[in-house]
Amino acid sequence: MTEPTRREQILAVAADMFAARGFHGVSVADLGAACGISGPALYKHFASKQAMLAEMLTSISERLLEVGRERVAAGSGDPAAALRGLVDWHVEFALGHRPLIIVQDRDWESLPEDAREQVRRLQRAYVDLWADELRALRPDLDKARAHAAAQATFGLLNSTPRAGHGIPDVALRDLLGSMALGALGVDAAVQLPNLS
C-alpha cells in the first residue's frame, strides 16, 4: 500500500474533524493546526473549505464505484458472487470510513451544487451496479424494487458510525455482511473472497 499524499492526509484529518464537529464547526485555522500547518497554508492544497468537502465526498464516491465494478467483474458473470463481492467491499468501506459516512449524511447541503450533482451521478451509477446484479439473481424484481433493495442495504451497512459499540470490527464485519446478504436473498454460507 502506498503512503497517502499530503493532500490525502489533510482530507483524512478534515473528515475526522467534520464528523466530530460538523462542517461549519471547523475553521480553516482549526484544520491547519490539526495538520501541523497554518490555516492559510491549506490554500496551497485546496481553494476553500468547501472545495475540500467536495473532493472528500466526490473521491470516495468515485472509489466506491471503481472498486464496485472490480468486484462485479471478479464475479465472472455469477450475480450471487458479484453481490457477495459488493457486500464485502461496502462493509470494508463502511468500517474503514465511518467519518465520511457521518459527513455525507450531515453536511450534504454544504457541498457546492456542481459537486452535489457529481456525487449524485456517481451514487446513481453505484446503485445501478448493485441493482443490475440483484435483478440478474432475482428476475422477479423490477428495476424500482432492485434499486430500493440496494439502497436499503446501504442504509444497513452505513449504520457503522452508530452500530457495533463494544463489538470488534471483525465481528461487526461478519454480522453486517451476513445481514446484508440475507436481506438481498444471497446465500451467505458461501465464503466471501478476500479481494482486499
Residue frames as a rotation matrix with the C-alpha (Angstrom) as fourth column:
MET 1
0.583 0.813 0.000 0.00
0.813 -0.583 0.000 0.00
0.000 0.000 -1.000 0.00
THR 2
-0.215 -0.673 0.707 1.35
0.630 -0.649 -0.426 3.42
0.746 0.353 0.564 -0.93
GLU 3
-0.641 -0.074 -0.764 1.79
0.688 -0.496 -0.529 6.20
-0.340 -0.865 0.369 1.59
PRO 4
0.492 0.863 0.118 -1.01
0.845 -0.440 -0.305 8.79
-0.211 0.249 -0.945 1.49
THR 5
-0.236 -0.504 0.831 -0.17
0.659 -0.711 -0.244 12.08
0.714 0.490 0.500 -0.17
ARG 6
-0.957 -0.117 -0.266 -0.16
0.276 -0.658 -0.701 15.29
-0.093 -0.744 0.662 1.88
ARG 7
-0.623 0.782 -0.026 -3.47
-0.666 -0.512 0.542 16.16
0.410 0.355 0.840 0.24
GLU 8
0.029 0.621 -0.784 -4.97
0.032 0.783 0.621 12.79
0.999 -0.043 0.003 1.29
GLN 9
-0.580 -0.298 -0.758 -3.65
0.743 0.188 -0.642 13.28
0.334 -0.936 0.113 4.82
ILE 10
-0.968 0.248 0.027 -5.34
-0.244 -0.919 -0.308 16.69
-0.052 -0.305 0.951 5.03
LEU 11
-0.273 0.920 -0.282 -8.62
-0.624 0.054 0.780 15.20
0.732 0.389 0.559 3.75
ALA 12
-0.128 0.186 -0.974 -8.47
0.491 0.865 0.101 12.42
0.861 -0.466 -0.202 6.36
VAL 13
-0.851 -0.205 -0.483 -7.92
0.523 -0.402 -0.751 14.94
-0.040 -0.892 0.449 9.17
ALA 14
-0.813 0.582 0.005 -10.72
-0.568 -0.796 0.209 17.12
0.126 0.168 0.978 7.80
ALA 15
-0.163 0.779 -0.605 -13.11
-0.193 0.577 0.794 14.15
0.968 0.246 0.056 7.61
ASP 16
-0.371 -0.033 -0.928 -12.44
0.799 0.498 -0.337 13.31
0.473 -0.867 -0.158 11.27
MET 17
-0.936 -0.043 -0.350 -12.94
0.243 -0.798 -0.551 16.92
-0.256 -0.601 0.758 12.33
PHE 18
-0.644 0.758 -0.109 -16.07
-0.639 -0.453 0.621 17.48
0.421 0.470 0.776 10.21
ALA 19
-0.153 0.585 -0.796 -17.54
0.210 0.807 0.552 14.24
0.966 -0.083 -0.247 11.58
ALA 20
-0.481 -0.119 -0.868 -16.84
0.856 0.152 -0.495 15.27
0.191 -0.981 0.029 15.17
ARG 21
-0.600 0.104 -0.793 -17.84
0.408 -0.814 -0.415 18.95
-0.688 -0.572 0.446 14.96
GLY 22
0.555 0.797 0.238 -19.72
0.600 -0.186 -0.778 19.47
-0.576 0.575 -0.581 11.71
PHE 23
0.084 -0.513 0.854 -18.51
0.948 -0.222 -0.227 21.26
0.307 0.829 0.467 8.60
HIS 24
0.425 0.171 0.889 -19.48
0.136 -0.983 0.124 24.68
0.895 0.068 -0.442 9.96
GLY 25
0.999 -0.031 0.042 -17.97
-0.045 -0.097 0.994 23.92
-0.026 -0.995 -0.098 13.38
VAL 26
0.316 -0.939 0.135 -14.45
0.764 0.336 0.550 23.60
-0.562 -0.070 0.824 11.98
SER 27
0.808 -0.101 -0.581 -12.47
-0.291 -0.925 -0.244 26.67
-0.512 0.367 -0.777 10.89
VAL 28
0.779 -0.615 -0.123 -9.61
-0.005 0.189 -0.982 26.78
0.627 0.765 0.144 8.40
ALA 29
0.027 -0.776 0.630 -7.36
-0.853 -0.347 -0.390 27.68
0.521 -0.527 -0.671 11.35
ASP 30
0.399 0.201 0.895 -8.57
-0.731 0.659 0.178 24.56
-0.553 -0.725 0.410 13.22
LEU 31
0.994 0.007 0.114 -7.81
0.066 0.777 -0.626 22.40
-0.093 0.630 0.771 10.18
GLY 32
0.489 -0.868 0.089 -4.38
-0.314 -0.270 -0.910 23.91
0.813 0.417 -0.405 9.71
ALA 33
0.020 -0.471 0.882 -3.48
-0.996 -0.085 -0.023 23.41
0.086 -0.878 -0.471 13.37
ALA 34
0.617 0.290 0.732 -4.61
-0.443 0.896 0.018 19.78
-0.651 -0.335 0.681 13.25
CYS 35
0.948 -0.273 0.164 -2.48
0.289 0.521 -0.803 19.24
0.134 0.809 0.573 10.13
GLY 36
0.320 -0.877 -0.359 0.55
0.723 -0.018 0.690 20.98
-0.612 -0.481 0.628 11.61
ILE 37
-0.604 -0.445 0.662 0.44
0.763 -0.564 0.317 23.95
0.232 0.696 0.680 9.23
SER 38
-0.830 0.355 -0.430 -1.06
-0.109 -0.859 -0.499 27.42
-0.547 -0.367 0.752 9.32
GLY 39
0.112 0.971 0.212 -4.67
0.308 0.169 -0.936 27.80
-0.945 0.170 -0.280 8.21
PRO 40
0.542 0.108 -0.833 -3.69
-0.620 -0.618 -0.484 29.92
-0.567 0.779 -0.268 5.18
ALA 41
-0.564 -0.816 -0.127 -1.18
-0.715 0.406 0.569 27.25
-0.413 0.411 -0.812 4.13
LEU 42
-0.266 0.561 0.784 -4.14
0.265 0.825 -0.500 24.94
-0.927 0.075 -0.368 3.46
TYR 43
0.657 0.579 -0.484 -4.95
-0.236 -0.452 -0.860 27.14
-0.716 0.679 -0.160 0.48
LYS 44
-0.329 -0.797 -0.506 -1.85
-0.879 0.063 0.473 25.75
-0.345 0.600 -0.722 -1.24
HIS 45
-0.944 -0.022 0.330 -3.68
0.022 0.991 0.129 22.41
-0.330 0.129 -0.935 -1.32
PHE 46
-0.274 0.935 0.225 -7.36
0.958 0.286 -0.019 23.42
-0.082 0.210 -0.974 -1.59
ALA 47
-0.552 0.095 0.828 -9.08
0.353 -0.873 0.336 26.55
0.755 0.478 0.449 -2.89
SER 48
-0.239 0.557 0.796 -11.52
-0.800 -0.577 0.163 26.61
0.550 -0.597 0.583 0.04
LYS 49
-0.706 0.102 0.701 -13.02
-0.509 0.614 -0.603 24.55
-0.492 -0.783 -0.381 2.83
GLN 50
0.419 0.908 0.002 -15.95
-0.581 0.270 -0.768 23.79
-0.698 0.321 0.640 0.50
ALA 51
0.355 -0.382 -0.853 -13.51
-0.833 0.284 -0.474 22.55
0.424 0.879 -0.217 -2.15
MET 52
-0.741 -0.627 0.239 -12.05
-0.658 0.608 -0.445 20.22
0.134 -0.487 -0.863 0.48
LEU 53
-0.267 0.751 0.604 -15.52
-0.428 0.469 -0.773 18.85
-0.864 -0.464 0.196 1.30
ALA 54
0.616 0.516 -0.596 -16.29
-0.736 0.106 -0.669 18.45
-0.282 0.850 0.445 -2.40
GLU 55
-0.096 -0.727 -0.680 -13.12
-0.809 0.455 -0.372 16.49
0.580 0.514 -0.632 -3.08
MET 56
-0.751 -0.169 0.638 -13.65
-0.600 0.579 -0.553 14.38
-0.276 -0.798 -0.536 0.03
LEU 57
-0.012 0.867 0.498 -17.13
-0.320 0.468 -0.824 13.23
-0.947 -0.169 0.272 -0.97
THR 58
0.649 0.194 -0.736 -16.52
-0.755 0.045 -0.654 13.06
-0.093 0.980 0.176 -4.71
SER 59
-0.292 -0.863 -0.413 -13.34
-0.868 0.420 -0.264 11.00
0.401 0.281 -0.872 -4.41
ILE 60
-0.737 0.036 0.675 -14.91
-0.404 0.777 -0.483 8.45
-0.542 -0.628 -0.558 -2.08
SER 61
0.404 0.913 0.050 -17.93
-0.418 0.233 -0.878 8.12
-0.813 0.334 0.476 -4.40
GLU 62
0.407 -0.371 -0.835 -15.54
-0.874 0.106 -0.474 7.51
0.265 0.922 -0.281 -7.31
ARG 63
-0.668 -0.732 0.134 -13.70
-0.732 0.613 -0.297 4.90
0.135 -0.296 -0.945 -5.24
LEU 64
-0.251 0.666 0.702 -16.91
-0.406 0.586 -0.701 3.09
-0.879 -0.461 0.123 -4.25
LEU 65
0.733 0.585 -0.347 -17.91
-0.522 0.157 -0.839 2.82
-0.436 0.796 0.420 -7.90
GLU 66
0.126 -0.785 -0.607 -14.44
-0.921 0.136 -0.366 1.86
0.370 0.605 -0.705 -9.14
VAL 67
-0.817 -0.451 0.360 -13.97
-0.565 0.749 -0.346 -0.98
-0.114 -0.486 -0.867 -6.65
GLY 68
0.021 0.907 0.421 -17.63
-0.444 0.386 -0.809 -1.98
-0.896 -0.170 0.410 -7.02
ARG 69
0.665 0.184 -0.723 -17.06
-0.746 0.139 -0.651 -2.52
-0.020 0.973 0.230 -10.75
GLU 70
-0.389 -0.874 -0.290 -13.94
-0.818 0.473 -0.328 -4.56
0.424 0.110 -0.899 -9.98
ARG 71
-0.670 0.176 0.721 -15.92
-0.466 0.657 -0.593 -6.78
-0.578 -0.733 -0.358 -7.59
VAL 72
0.498 0.867 -0.039 -18.66
-0.524 0.265 -0.810 -7.34
-0.691 0.423 0.586 -10.17
ALA 73
0.391 -0.435 -0.811 -16.04
-0.839 0.195 -0.509 -8.28
0.379 0.879 -0.289 -12.77
ALA 74
-0.683 -0.695 0.225 -14.44
-0.718 0.584 -0.378 -10.68
0.131 -0.420 -0.898 -10.29
GLY 75
-0.111 0.751 0.651 -17.85
-0.556 0.496 -0.667 -12.40
-0.824 -0.436 0.362 -10.02
SER 76
-0.911 -0.409 -0.051 -17.32
-0.255 0.463 0.849 -13.66
-0.324 0.786 -0.526 -13.62
GLY 77
-0.629 0.711 -0.314 -20.97
-0.448 -0.002 0.894 -13.37
0.635 0.703 0.320 -14.59
ASP 78
-0.351 0.505 -0.788 -22.34
0.728 0.676 0.109 -15.00
0.588 -0.536 -0.605 -11.43
PRO 79
0.073 0.419 0.905 -24.70
-0.127 -0.896 0.425 -12.42
0.989 -0.146 -0.012 -9.86
ALA 80
0.939 0.236 -0.249 -24.58
0.192 0.238 0.952 -14.07
0.284 -0.942 0.178 -6.41
ALA 81
0.183 -0.953 -0.242 -20.76
0.982 0.164 0.098 -13.95
-0.053 -0.255 0.965 -6.45
ALA 82
-0.383 -0.277 0.882 -20.88
0.472 -0.879 -0.071 -10.33
0.794 0.389 0.467 -7.65
LEU 83
0.513 0.660 0.549 -23.27
-0.178 -0.544 0.820 -9.37
0.840 -0.518 -0.161 -4.85
ARG 84
0.793 -0.330 -0.511 -21.07
0.609 0.417 0.675 -11.12
-0.010 -0.847 0.532 -2.27
GLY 85
-0.247 -0.943 0.222 -18.14
0.948 -0.283 -0.145 -9.10
0.200 0.174 0.964 -3.60
LEU 86
-0.169 0.271 0.947 -20.15
0.137 -0.945 0.295 -5.87
0.976 0.180 0.123 -3.48
VAL 87
0.869 0.495 0.006 -21.30
0.032 -0.067 0.997 -6.53
0.494 -0.866 -0.074 0.09
ASP 88
0.457 -0.782 -0.423 -17.76
0.886 0.356 0.298 -7.40
-0.082 -0.511 0.856 1.15
TRP 89
-0.447 -0.645 0.620 -16.45
0.726 -0.666 -0.170 -4.18
0.523 0.375 0.766 -0.41
HIS 90
0.113 0.549 0.828 -19.14
-0.067 -0.827 0.557 -1.96
0.991 -0.119 -0.057 1.07
VAL 91
0.919 0.131 -0.371 -18.66
0.334 0.237 0.912 -3.43
0.207 -0.963 0.174 4.54
GLU 92
0.030 -0.991 -0.131 -14.93
1.000 0.029 0.007 -2.81
-0.003 -0.131 0.991 4.21
PHE 93
-0.422 -0.116 0.899 -15.63
0.389 -0.919 0.064 0.77
0.819 0.377 0.433 3.15
ALA 94
0.505 0.760 0.409 -18.18
-0.053 -0.446 0.893 1.40
0.862 -0.472 -0.185 5.90
LEU 95
0.813 -0.254 -0.525 -15.91
0.583 0.329 0.743 0.11
-0.016 -0.910 0.415 8.66
GLY 96
-0.126 -0.992 0.007 -12.89
0.985 -0.124 0.119 1.98
-0.117 0.022 0.993 7.36
HIS 97
-0.794 -0.143 0.591 -14.58
0.356 -0.897 0.262 5.32
0.493 0.418 0.763 6.62
ARG 98
-0.104 0.799 -0.593 -17.04
0.994 0.066 -0.086 5.99
-0.030 -0.598 -0.801 9.43
PRO 99
-0.401 -0.043 -0.915 -16.27
0.328 -0.939 -0.099 9.74
-0.856 -0.340 0.391 9.49
LEU 100
-0.983 0.010 -0.184 -17.06
-0.173 -0.394 0.902 10.08
-0.063 0.919 0.389 5.77
ILE 101
-0.483 0.869 -0.109 -20.45
0.712 0.462 0.529 8.45
0.510 0.178 -0.841 6.28
ILE 102
-0.007 0.445 -0.896 -21.25
0.860 -0.454 -0.232 10.99
-0.510 -0.772 -0.379 9.00
VAL 103
-0.651 -0.314 -0.691 -20.03
0.003 -0.912 0.411 13.90
-0.759 0.265 0.594 6.89
GLN 104
-0.936 0.336 0.103 -22.04
0.151 0.121 0.981 12.72
0.317 0.934 -0.164 3.85
ASP 105
-0.190 0.930 -0.316 -25.22
0.923 0.278 0.265 12.43
0.334 -0.241 -0.911 5.94
ARG 106
0.208 0.304 -0.930 -24.88
0.824 -0.566 -0.001 15.63
-0.527 -0.766 -0.368 7.93
ASP 107
-0.174 -0.435 -0.883 -23.02
0.046 -0.900 0.434 18.09
-0.984 0.035 0.177 5.68
TRP 108
-0.233 0.153 0.960 -24.53
0.902 0.403 0.155 17.27
-0.364 0.902 -0.232 2.28
GLU 109
0.743 0.650 0.158 -26.14
0.664 -0.689 -0.292 20.72
-0.081 0.321 -0.943 1.99
SER 110
0.542 -0.614 -0.574 -22.73
-0.134 -0.737 0.663 22.39
-0.830 -0.282 -0.481 2.41
LEU 111
-0.283 -0.616 0.735 -21.49
0.666 0.424 0.613 20.86
-0.690 0.663 0.290 -0.85
PRO 112
-0.579 0.084 -0.811 -21.38
-0.535 -0.790 0.300 23.21
-0.615 0.608 0.502 -3.83
GLU 113
0.421 0.907 -0.005 -24.17
-0.582 0.266 -0.768 22.37
-0.695 0.326 0.640 -6.30
ASP 114
0.377 -0.316 -0.870 -21.80
-0.839 0.280 -0.466 21.10
0.391 0.906 -0.160 -9.03
ALA 115
-0.748 -0.662 0.049 -20.14
-0.603 0.646 -0.468 18.72
0.278 -0.379 -0.882 -6.57
ARG 116
-0.326 0.722 0.610 -23.55
-0.534 0.392 -0.749 17.58
-0.780 -0.570 0.258 -5.30
GLU 117
0.639 0.588 -0.496 -24.58
-0.722 0.235 -0.651 16.72
-0.266 0.774 0.575 -8.84
GLN 118
-0.069 -0.749 -0.659 -21.32
-0.781 0.452 -0.432 14.84
0.621 0.484 -0.616 -9.47
VAL 119
-0.846 -0.201 0.494 -21.73
-0.504 0.605 -0.616 12.82
-0.175 -0.770 -0.614 -6.25
ARG 120
0.109 0.962 0.249 -25.37
-0.608 0.262 -0.750 12.09
-0.787 -0.070 0.613 -7.12
ARG 121
0.522 0.052 -0.851 -24.33
-0.828 0.271 -0.491 10.84
0.205 0.961 0.185 -10.58
LEU 122
-0.520 -0.802 -0.294 -21.64
-0.640 0.593 -0.488 8.57
0.566 -0.065 -0.822 -9.10
GLN 123
-0.718 0.293 0.631 -24.00
-0.481 0.447 -0.754 7.26
-0.503 -0.845 -0.180 -6.46
ARG 124
0.417 0.883 -0.216 -26.70
-0.762 0.211 -0.612 6.52
-0.495 0.420 0.761 -9.04
ALA 125
0.208 -0.433 -0.877 -24.16
-0.759 0.494 -0.424 4.50
0.617 0.754 -0.226 -11.03
TYR 126
-0.825 -0.530 0.197 -23.19
-0.517 0.567 -0.642 2.61
0.229 -0.631 -0.741 -7.85
VAL 127
-0.243 0.831 0.500 -26.83
-0.570 0.295 -0.767 1.83
-0.785 -0.471 0.402 -7.05
ASP 128
0.540 0.433 -0.722 -27.35
-0.841 0.242 -0.484 0.71
-0.035 0.868 0.495 -10.67
LEU 129
-0.386 -0.789 -0.477 -24.37
-0.729 0.578 -0.367 -1.65
0.565 0.206 -0.799 -10.33
TRP 130
-0.873 0.112 0.475 -25.97
-0.332 0.578 -0.746 -3.36
-0.358 -0.809 -0.467 -7.35
ALA 131
0.042 0.999 0.011 -29.48
-0.615 0.034 -0.788 -3.32
-0.788 0.026 0.615 -8.82
ASP 132
0.215 -0.016 -0.976 -28.34
-0.937 0.278 -0.211 -4.91
0.274 0.961 0.045 -12.08
GLU 133
-0.755 -0.552 -0.353 -26.74
-0.417 0.820 -0.392 -7.84
0.506 -0.149 -0.850 -10.25
LEU 134
-0.728 0.555 0.403 -29.74
-0.311 0.257 -0.915 -8.18
-0.611 -0.791 -0.014 -7.97
ARG 135
0.279 0.862 -0.423 -32.13
-0.813 -0.022 -0.582 -8.32
-0.511 0.506 0.695 -10.93
ALA 136
-0.129 -0.398 -0.908 -29.91
-0.799 0.585 -0.142 -10.92
0.588 0.707 -0.393 -12.62
LEU 137
-0.972 -0.235 -0.007 -30.14
-0.172 0.733 -0.658 -13.03
0.160 -0.638 -0.753 -9.45
ARG 138
-0.553 0.831 -0.059 -33.83
0.448 0.237 -0.862 -12.34
-0.703 -0.503 -0.504 -8.81
PRO 139
-0.906 0.167 0.388 -35.75
0.330 -0.295 0.897 -11.78
0.264 0.941 0.212 -12.07
ASP 140
0.015 0.968 -0.251 -38.94
0.967 0.049 0.250 -11.24
0.254 -0.247 -0.935 -10.01
LEU 141
0.003 -0.083 -0.997 -37.62
0.603 -0.795 0.068 -7.81
-0.798 -0.601 0.047 -9.00
ASP 142
0.718 0.169 0.676 -38.36
0.647 -0.520 -0.558 -4.85
0.257 0.838 -0.482 -11.22
LYS 143
-0.121 -0.869 0.480 -35.88
0.540 -0.463 -0.703 -2.01
0.833 0.174 0.525 -11.51
ALA 144
0.152 0.240 0.959 -37.52
-0.512 -0.810 0.284 0.15
0.845 -0.535 0.000 -8.83
ARG 145
0.958 0.247 0.147 -37.58
-0.254 0.490 0.834 -2.67
0.134 -0.836 0.532 -6.28
ALA 146
0.512 -0.846 -0.146 -33.99
0.789 0.531 -0.308 -3.65
0.338 0.043 0.940 -7.05
HIS 147
-0.210 -0.555 0.805 -32.90
0.140 -0.832 -0.537 -0.04
0.968 0.000 0.252 -6.51
ALA 148
0.481 0.471 0.739 -34.88
-0.652 -0.372 0.661 0.14
0.587 -0.800 0.128 -3.26
ALA 149
0.963 -0.152 -0.223 -33.29
0.247 0.832 0.498 -3.11
0.110 -0.534 0.838 -2.05
ALA 150
0.098 -0.985 0.144 -29.80
0.755 -0.021 -0.656 -1.83
0.649 0.173 0.741 -2.85
GLN 151
-0.192 -0.154 0.969 -30.42
-0.240 -0.950 -0.198 1.47
0.952 -0.271 0.145 -1.07
ALA 152
0.798 0.491 0.350 -31.90
-0.476 0.155 0.866 -0.27
0.370 -0.857 0.357 1.96
THR 153
0.712 -0.621 -0.327 -28.78
0.660 0.752 0.009 -2.44
0.240 -0.222 0.945 2.10
PHE 154
-0.218 -0.783 0.582 -26.61
0.388 -0.617 -0.685 0.69
0.895 0.077 0.439 2.03
GLY 155
0.312 0.419 0.853 -28.64
-0.587 -0.621 0.520 2.01
0.747 -0.663 0.052 4.97
LEU 156
0.993 0.027 -0.111 -27.84
0.058 0.719 0.693 -1.14
0.098 -0.695 0.712 6.92
LEU 157
0.386 -0.921 -0.047 -24.15
0.875 0.381 -0.297 -1.13
0.292 0.073 0.954 6.02
ASN 158
-0.255 -0.471 0.844 -23.73
0.249 -0.876 -0.413 2.61
0.934 0.105 0.341 6.51
SER 159
0.804 0.564 0.191 -25.00
-0.078 -0.217 0.973 2.29
0.590 -0.797 -0.131 10.08
THR 160
0.240 -0.786 -0.570 -21.42
0.735 0.531 -0.422 1.62
0.634 -0.318 0.705 11.22
PRO 161
-0.552 -0.494 0.672 -20.93
-0.064 -0.778 -0.625 5.04
0.831 -0.388 0.398 12.88
ARG 162
-0.078 0.633 0.770 -23.85
-0.931 -0.323 0.172 4.23
0.358 -0.703 0.614 15.18
ALA 163
0.858 0.457 -0.235 -23.60
-0.392 0.877 0.278 0.43
0.333 -0.147 0.931 15.39
GLY 164
0.528 -0.632 -0.567 -21.26
0.300 0.763 -0.572 -2.04
0.794 0.132 0.593 16.95
HIS 165
0.203 -0.472 0.858 -20.28
-0.794 -0.592 -0.137 -0.29
0.572 -0.654 -0.495 20.15
GLY 166
0.149 -0.253 0.956 -18.28
-0.838 0.481 0.258 -2.86
-0.525 -0.840 -0.141 22.06
ILE 167
0.820 0.099 0.564 -18.16
0.177 0.893 -0.415 -5.29
-0.544 0.440 0.714 19.13
PRO 168
-0.264 -0.957 -0.116 -14.74
0.045 -0.133 0.990 -5.72
-0.963 0.256 0.078 17.46
ASP 169
-0.051 0.220 -0.974 -14.73
-0.862 -0.503 -0.068 -4.69
-0.505 0.836 0.215 13.81
VAL 170
-0.880 -0.298 -0.371 -14.00
-0.455 0.755 0.472 -8.24
0.139 0.584 -0.800 12.65
ALA 171
-0.730 0.679 0.079 -17.20
0.539 0.642 -0.545 -9.47
-0.421 -0.355 -0.835 14.35
LEU 172
-0.004 0.730 -0.683 -19.17
-0.132 -0.678 -0.724 -6.46
-0.991 0.087 0.099 13.13
ARG 173
-0.524 -0.268 -0.808 -17.91
-0.816 -0.111 0.567 -7.13
-0.241 0.957 -0.161 9.61
ASP 174
-0.985 0.154 -0.076 -19.27
0.130 0.960 0.248 -10.68
0.111 0.235 -0.966 9.75
LEU 175
-0.428 0.873 -0.234 -22.57
0.529 0.032 -0.848 -9.55
-0.733 -0.487 -0.476 11.27
LEU 176
-0.016 0.418 -0.908 -23.21
-0.465 -0.807 -0.364 -6.77
-0.885 0.417 0.207 8.76
GLY 177
-0.720 -0.331 -0.610 -22.11
-0.690 0.253 0.678 -8.92
-0.070 0.909 -0.410 5.82
SER 178
-0.919 0.394 0.024 -24.41
0.395 0.918 0.035 -11.81
-0.008 0.042 -0.999 6.70
MET 179
-0.199 0.884 -0.424 -27.33
0.371 -0.332 -0.867 -9.46
-0.907 -0.330 -0.262 7.40
ALA 180
-0.182 0.085 -0.980 -26.86
-0.709 -0.702 0.071 -7.67
-0.681 0.708 0.188 4.07
LEU 181
-0.904 -0.171 -0.391 -26.60
-0.404 0.641 0.652 -10.91
0.139 0.748 -0.649 2.11
GLY 182
-0.724 0.690 0.007 -29.69
0.595 0.629 -0.500 -12.23
-0.349 -0.358 -0.866 3.86
ALA 183
-0.074 0.701 -0.710 -31.63
-0.016 -0.712 -0.702 -9.06
-0.997 -0.041 0.064 3.05
LEU 184
-0.281 -0.124 -0.952 -30.62
-0.887 -0.345 0.307 -9.38
-0.366 0.931 -0.013 -0.62
GLY 185
0.760 0.609 0.226 -31.55
-0.512 0.776 -0.369 -13.07
-0.400 0.164 0.902 -0.75
VAL 186
0.301 -0.763 -0.573 -27.99
-0.649 0.276 -0.709 -14.23
0.698 0.585 -0.412 -1.38
ASP 187
0.836 -0.049 -0.546 -26.68
0.318 0.854 0.411 -17.44
0.447 -0.518 0.730 0.18
ALA 188
0.618 -0.605 0.501 -24.33
-0.742 -0.660 0.119 -16.26
0.259 -0.446 -0.857 2.93
ALA 189
0.830 -0.284 0.479 -22.94
-0.074 0.796 0.600 -19.75
-0.553 -0.534 0.640 3.50
VAL 190
0.673 -0.621 0.401 -20.54
0.661 0.262 -0.703 -19.35
0.331 0.739 0.587 0.60
GLN 191
0.161 -0.709 -0.687 -17.22
0.780 -0.335 0.528 -17.91
-0.605 -0.621 0.499 1.74
LEU 192
0.968 0.115 -0.221 -16.58
-0.007 -0.874 -0.486 -14.33
-0.249 0.472 -0.845 0.65
PRO 193
0.422 -0.876 0.232 -13.37
0.797 0.237 -0.555 -13.96
0.432 0.420 0.798 -1.33
ASN 194
0.466 -0.379 -0.800 -10.74
0.455 -0.673 0.584 -11.73
-0.759 -0.636 -0.141 0.23
LEU 195
0.471 -0.203 0.859 -10.10
0.846 -0.174 -0.504 -9.23
0.251 0.964 0.090 -2.56
SER 196
0.947 -0.105 -0.303 -8.51
0.049 -0.887 0.460 -6.52
-0.317 -0.450 -0.835 -0.43
